[in-house]
Amino acid sequence: MAVERTNRDVQTLIAQISAGEIMLPEIQRGYVWKATQIAKLVESLYRGYPAGSLLLWKTDEPPETRAAAIGSSQPIPSVMPLYLLDGQQRLTSLYRVLTDHADAQIVFNIETEAFQNQSAATRRNKKWVRVYDVVRPDADTFALYSELQSADLTISDAKIRQRLKALERITERDFHMEVLHEFEYEEVTQIFVRVNSGGRALKTTDLAMATLSARSPGFLRQLEEESAHWAELGYRAIDVNFLIKAITLSLSISGKRTSSVSRLTTASRESVAEAWERVRRGLERVVSLLKDRLLVPTTALIPSISALHPLIVFLGREPVVARIAPEMEDGLLYWFMAATARNRYGGATDSSLTRDVKALDTEDPVRSLLANVGIDGSGLVVTARDLVGRNQSSPYFLFCYLAAAHADAHDWWDGGPISATAEGSDKPEYSNIHPAQTLRSHQNKYSAADINELANIVFVSEGTAKNIIGRRSPAAYIQQVAASDLTAHAIPTEPRVLEASGYSQFLAARRMLLAGRITGLLNQFRPAFLSGETHEQPHPEVQRSLTLVAYTAGHGTNLVAQAILNKRSWTGKINVAELEAALDTAASGIDSDVTIAGESSPLQTDEDGVTLPIGPFRVRGTINQWRASLKAVFEDVRPSASDQEVQESQWSGDLDELLLTDIGRHSA
């Protein structure tokens, strides 16, 4: 075994990728970098900053490969190729920039030397130059220079020439390379995981994927094909990581930590293959139940698909010819809804999965599963109080859709059945019953939190939103909707609640209707051993809360967090730009810091989502939930005068766990 050390410039590396002389082994993950990360890489090359080294592998026994995300297929190389182990995101990004890829339109401000992705604003501003226009082989730098001279710049002509030349030279920048020779595949997989861990704790999913690829070449491709199959049917969240977790759980041994993905690294090839067959069988049955019995058409509605894992494990254990008893199917679906309503998988999932998979081995699996979510003796009831302050990030969003679907609700514009998502999209398709514009302009000054409540959401198409609802209060369009559809969508029709002035009463009335519908839906699947008697628990005095408020501040906006925990209060400003950038990098599995109350707080990402310490709380949610919450907050920006009252404070002591879906709500 040997390690060859050398250097190659960017232009040579890109040419090798084009010729198929640098390829990706199957153990590589997909390309995930965002435009902001690409821009930072190009800026590093421009400024002469270190851009990291590359690790490649040369072998006489070609491994399984995966397609590079370069926008075209690679040809069969004329020489023995190198397999890229570390540097995929960087090289793919540079290839995209230097070949004019549509998703890598990086531009450069000749005056400020800033880099970013192309936008409508940069297209109109002559000070911004596309990087590709400077570095492409037939670039006319004299023409670019002449055009920039007319851009009303504050820098000299010499500076313009100097900066264009520096940008042009990024293709000449060298990357240090280390090439592994005569290493076995399994040893290479260990190296791959280590060098891609970035100095942090190794991600067991990465290790498992690499190990599976080494032991069973082509197996990861099977997982990707399975994931693609379900994506076509609307279940896009069933990705490779989800499938690997399911395989791990199917390998569980009583008394062990069943949810640890590291189990795959020690399992035999035969046992993994058997577990995979059980997962495929269980998944087929679970999706069938969700689609046909519960009427869930897409994973976009499911808050955490980890709740599907115990169902897959249980149903996958049953033989191919086995017929699942209807009462067992009902019980499993009831548990799924209860676990979703109780947000069982809203935070860290490993301990919950371990307990729930162990419950499958008991004499009465459904009873044991329900006991794990605190349901024993009586059924689950959803009350109007449970829906107060909830928005589309809440687990109850799923139940509101299901309540309408099971009532055979139709769209008001095209008359067809309601759809969970717009065609060709994963985004939920719905509209406000009381339009936001009408409520914002009303003298009652309804907040964004009020406007975006679940009780103001109806699952109708964009056609309905534009052509029937528009900017009118329900009182103005309600006559265009059939009475049966109003009933199916659980919309109160008392005249006083259909005007903007009665919006608060509308929310109260619709929460009651929705809560009744949701409880009725739950009761359709309730196991016989539950009495059906439900009792609403008293709500004790508020002990903790966290709210986010946006204030205008000069030409920008401040984001202020206000918290209460055990009668102690805390307030702090959150750096919005840092938070948005951190969420972008979190999508790539990269942790970042966010300034909160003048101090750096670590935003951490893992397989379950994103966690950020805010005052007394460690707040957890998915990236999409974070972005949706920020969007809702900034739709209700308050005047700058209020900003002067903000007095930041520091928090000392332990942090409590808080789900992002509970922000803005008070809890005991």
NORPENOR-V388460 format. One record per residue. N is the residue number from 1. SS is DSSP state (H for helix, E for strand, - for the rest). BURIAL is I if it has 24 or more other ideal C-beta (glycine too) atoms within 12 Angstrom, else O. Layout:
{{N;SS;BURIAL} {N;SS;BURIAL}}
This chain:
{{1;-;O} {2;E;O} {3;E;O} {4;E;O} {5;E;O} {6;E;O} {7;E;O} {8;E;I} {9;E;I} {10;H;I} {11;H;I} {12;H;I} {13;H;I} {14;H;I} {15;H;O} {16;H;I} {17;H;I} {18;H;I} {19;-;O} {20;-;I} {21;-;I} {22;E;I} {23;E;I} {24;E;I} {25;E;I} {26;-;I} {27;-;I} {28;-;I} {29;-;I} {30;-;I} {31;-;I} {32;-;O} {33;-;I} {34;-;I} {35;H;I} {36;H;I} {37;H;I} {38;H;I} {39;H;I} {40;H;I} {41;H;I} {42;H;I} {43;H;I} {44;H;O} {45;H;I} {46;H;I} {47;H;O} {48;-;O} {49;-;O} {50;-;O} {51;-;I} {52;-;I} {53;-;O} {54;E;I} {55;E;I} {56;E;I} {57;E;I} {58;E;I} {59;-;I} {60;-;O} {61;-;O} {62;-;O} {63;-;I} {64;-;I} {65;E;I} {66;E;I} {67;-;O} {68;-;I} {69;-;I} {70;-;I} {71;-;O} {72;-;O} {73;-;O} {74;-;I} {75;-;O} {76;-;O} {77;-;O} {78;-;O} {79;-;O} {80;-;O} {81;-;I} {82;E;I} {83;E;I} {84;E;I} {85;E;I} {86;E;I} {87;-;I} {88;H;I} {89;H;I} {90;H;I} {91;H;I} {92;H;I} {93;H;I} {94;H;I} {95;H;I} {96;H;I} {97;H;I} {98;H;I} {99;-;I} {100;-;I} {101;-;I} {102;-;O} {103;-;I} {104;-;I} {105;-;I} {106;E;I} {107;E;I} {108;E;I} {109;E;I} {110;-;I} {111;-;O} {112;-;O} {113;-;I} {114;-;I} {115;E;I} {116;E;I} {117;E;I} {118;-;I} {119;-;O} {120;H;O} {121;H;O} {122;H;I} {123;H;O} {124;H;O} {125;-;O} {126;-;O} {127;-;I} {128;E;I} {129;E;I} {130;E;I} {131;H;I} {132;H;I} {133;H;I} {134;H;I} {135;H;I} {136;-;O} {137;-;O} {138;-;O} {139;-;O} {140;-;O} {141;H;I} {142;H;O} {143;H;O} {144;H;I} {145;H;I} {146;H;O} {147;H;O} {148;H;I} {149;H;O} {150;-;O} {151;-;O} {152;-;O} {153;-;I} {154;-;O} {155;-;O} {156;-;O} {157;H;O} {158;H;O} {159;H;O} {160;H;I} {161;H;O} {162;H;O} {163;H;I} {164;H;I} {165;H;O} {166;H;I} {167;H;I} {168;H;I} {169;H;O} {170;H;I} {171;H;I} {172;H;O} {173;-;I} {174;E;O} {175;E;I} {176;E;O} {177;E;I} {178;E;I} {179;E;I} {180;E;I} {181;E;O} {182;-;O} {183;-;I} {184;-;O} {185;H;I} {186;H;O} {187;H;O} {188;H;I} {189;H;I} {190;H;I} {191;H;I} {192;H;I} {193;H;I} {194;H;O} {195;H;I} {196;-;I} {197;-;O} {198;-;O} {199;-;O} {200;-;O} {201;-;O} {202;-;I} {203;-;I} {204;H;I} {205;H;I} {206;H;I} {207;H;I} {208;H;I} {209;H;I} {210;H;I} {211;H;I} {212;H;I} {213;H;I} {214;H;I} {215;H;I} {216;-;I} {217;-;I} {218;-;O} {219;H;I} {220;H;I} {221;H;O} {222;H;I} {223;H;I} {224;H;I} {225;H;O} {226;H;I} {227;H;I} {228;H;O} {229;H;O} {230;H;I} {231;H;O} {232;H;O} {233;-;O} {234;-;I} {235;-;I} {236;-;I} {237;-;I} {238;-;I} {239;-;I} {240;H;I} {241;H;I} {242;H;I} {243;H;I} {244;H;I} {245;H;I} {246;H;I} {247;H;I} {248;H;I} {249;H;I} {250;H;I} {251;-;I} {252;-;I} {253;-;O} {254;-;O} {255;-;O} {256;-;O} {257;-;O} {258;-;I} {259;-;I} {260;-;I} {261;H;I} {262;H;I} {263;H;I} {264;H;I} {265;H;I} {266;-;O} {267;-;I} {268;-;O} {269;H;O} {270;H;O} {271;H;O} {272;H;I} {273;H;O} {274;H;O} {275;H;I} {276;H;I} {277;H;O} {278;H;I} {279;H;I} {280;H;I} {281;H;I} {282;H;I} {283;H;I} {284;H;I} {285;H;I} {286;H;I} {287;H;I} {288;H;O} {289;H;I} {290;H;I} {291;H;O} {292;H;O} {293;H;I} {294;H;I} {295;-;I} {296;-;I} {297;-;I} {298;-;I} {299;H;I} {300;H;I} {301;H;I} {302;-;I} {303;-;I} {304;-;I} {305;H;I} {306;H;I} {307;H;I} {308;H;I} {309;H;I} {310;H;I} {311;H;I} {312;H;I} {313;H;I} {314;H;I} {315;H;I} {316;H;I} {317;H;I} {318;-;I} {319;-;O} {320;-;O} {321;-;O} {322;-;O} {323;-;O} {324;-;I} {325;-;O} {326;H;O} {327;H;O} {328;H;I} {329;H;I} {330;H;I} {331;H;I} {332;H;I} {333;H;I} {334;H;I} {335;H;I} {336;H;I} {337;H;I} {338;H;I} {339;H;I} {340;H;I} {341;H;I} {342;-;I} {343;-;I} {344;-;I} {345;-;I} {346;-;I} {347;-;I} {348;-;I} {349;-;I} {350;H;I} {351;H;O} {352;H;I} {353;H;I} {354;H;I} {355;H;I} {356;H;I} {357;H;I} {358;H;I} {359;H;I} {360;-;I} {361;-;O} {362;-;O} {363;-;O} {364;-;O} {365;H;I} {366;H;I} {367;H;I} {368;H;I} {369;H;I} {370;H;I} {371;H;I} {372;H;I} {373;-;I} {374;-;O} {375;-;I} {376;-;O} {377;-;O} {378;-;O} {379;-;I} {380;-;I} {381;-;I} {382;-;I} {383;-;O} {384;H;I} {385;H;O} {386;H;I} {387;H;I} {388;-;I} {389;-;I} {390;-;I} {391;-;I} {392;-;I} {393;-;I} {394;-;I} {395;-;I} {396;H;I} {397;H;I} {398;H;I} {399;H;I} {400;H;I} {401;H;I} {402;H;I} {403;H;I} {404;H;I} {405;H;I} {406;H;I} {407;-;I} {408;-;O} {409;-;I} {410;E;I} {411;-;I} {412;-;I} {413;-;I} {414;-;O} {415;-;O} {416;-;O} {417;E;O} {418;-;I} {419;-;I} {420;-;I} {421;E;I} {422;-;O} {423;-;O} {424;-;O} {425;-;O} {426;-;O} {427;-;O} {428;E;I} {429;-;I} {430;-;I} {431;E;I} {432;E;I} {433;-;I} {434;-;I} {435;-;I} {436;H;I} {437;H;O} {438;H;I} {439;H;I} {440;H;I} {441;-;O} {442;-;O} {443;-;O} {444;-;O} {445;-;O} {446;-;I} {447;-;I} {448;H;I} {449;H;I} {450;H;I} {451;H;I} {452;-;I} {453;-;I} {454;H;I} {455;H;I} {456;H;I} {457;E;I} {458;E;I} {459;-;I} {460;-;I} {461;-;I} {462;H;I} {463;H;O} {464;H;I} {465;H;I} {466;H;O} {467;H;O} {468;H;I} {469;H;I} {470;-;O} {471;-;O} {472;-;I} {473;-;I} {474;H;I} {475;H;I} {476;H;O} {477;H;I} {478;H;I} {479;H;O} {480;H;O} {481;-;I} {482;-;O} {483;H;O} {484;H;O} {485;H;I} {486;H;I} {487;H;O} {488;H;I} {489;-;I} {490;-;I} {491;-;I} {492;-;I} {493;-;I} {494;-;O} {495;H;O} {496;H;O} {497;H;I} {498;-;I} {499;-;O} {500;H;I} {501;H;O} {502;H;I} {503;H;I} {504;H;I} {505;H;O} {506;H;I} {507;H;I} {508;H;I} {509;H;I} {510;H;I} {511;H;I} {512;H;I} {513;H;I} {514;H;I} {515;H;I} {516;H;I} {517;H;I} {518;H;I} {519;H;I} {520;H;I} {521;H;I} {522;H;I} {523;H;I} {524;H;O} {525;-;I} {526;-;I} {527;-;I} {528;-;O} {529;-;O} {530;-;I} {531;-;O} {532;-;O} {533;-;O} {534;-;O} {535;-;O} {536;-;O} {537;-;O} {538;-;O} {539;-;O} {540;-;O} {541;-;O} {542;-;O} {543;-;O} {544;E;I} {545;E;I} {546;E;I} {547;E;I} {548;E;I} {549;E;I} {550;E;I} {551;E;I} {552;E;O} {553;E;O} {554;-;O} {555;-;O} {556;E;O} {557;E;I} {558;E;I} {559;E;I} {560;E;I} {561;E;I} {562;E;I} {563;E;I} {564;E;I} {565;E;I} {566;-;O} {567;-;O} {568;E;O} {569;E;O} {570;E;I} {571;E;I} {572;E;I} {573;E;I} {574;E;I} {575;-;I} {576;H;I} {577;H;O} {578;H;O} {579;H;I} {580;H;I} {581;H;I} {582;H;I} {583;H;I} {584;H;I} {585;H;I} {586;H;I} {587;-;I} {588;-;I} {589;-;I} {590;-;I} {591;-;I} {592;E;I} {593;E;O} {594;E;I} {595;E;I} {596;E;I} {597;-;I} {598;-;O} {599;E;O} {600;E;O} {601;E;I} {602;E;I} {603;E;I} {604;E;I} {605;E;I} {606;E;I} {607;-;I} {608;-;I} {609;E;I} {610;E;I} {611;E;I} {612;E;I} {613;E;I} {614;E;I} {615;-;I} {616;-;I} {617;E;I} {618;E;I} {619;E;I} {620;E;I} {621;E;I} {622;-;I} {623;H;I} {624;H;I} {625;H;I} {626;H;I} {627;H;I} {628;H;I} {629;H;I} {630;H;I} {631;H;O} {632;H;I} {633;H;I} {634;H;I} {635;-;I} {636;-;I} {637;-;I} {638;E;I} {639;-;O} {640;H;O} {641;H;O} {642;H;O} {643;H;I} {644;H;O} {645;H;O} {646;-;I} {647;-;O} {648;-;O} {649;-;O} {650;-;O} {651;-;I} {652;-;O} {653;-;O} {654;-;O} {655;-;I} {656;E;I} {657;E;I} {658;E;I} {659;E;I} {660;H;I} {661;H;I} {662;H;I} {663;-;I} {664;-;I} {665;-;I} {666;E;O} {667;E;I} {668;-;O}}
